[in-house]
Amino acid sequence: MLTPGERRFRRKLDIFVVLLVAVTAMLLMLERAADEQVRAADPQPATSTAG
């Protein structure tokens, strides 16, 4: 059985982990959106064969 102090610590740790995952997911979505905007602004394909 957990003591009240341990229970409080576990709750704070759970909240921290959830916030960390949420911020990481948000940053990944923003990075993907920025990549798509760059690709949409660039008319030539990424793999261009010159020559």
N, C-alpha and C positions, 0 to 999 in steps of 0.2 A: 504494500500500500504506500502511495506517495504522500509525503508530508505536504502541507499547504504551500510551503516555499518551493518545493520541487514542482508542484502542480502549476504554480504561477510561472516558474521558469519554462516549463514545457509549453505552456500556452503562448508565452512571448516568443519562444523559438518557433512554434508552428506558424504564428503570424508573420515572423520574419521570413521564413521559407516561402510562404505563399506570396508575400510581397516581392521577394527576389525573383520568383518564377514569373510573376506578372510583369515586372519591369523588363526582364530578359525577353519575354515574348513580345512586348511592345517594341523594344529596340529592334528585334529581328524583323517585325512587320514594317517598321519605318525604313529599315535598310533595304528590304525587298521593294517597297514602294519607290524609294529613291532610285534603285537600279532600274525599275520599269520606266520611270520618267526619263532617265538618261537614255535608255534604249529607244523610247518613243521619240525623243528629240533627235536621235542619231539616225539618219535615213539609210546609211549603209550597213550591211550585215557585219557581224562581229568577225566572221571568218572570211576575209577578203583575200582572193588569190591575185596578186599583182604579177604581171609578167606575161 
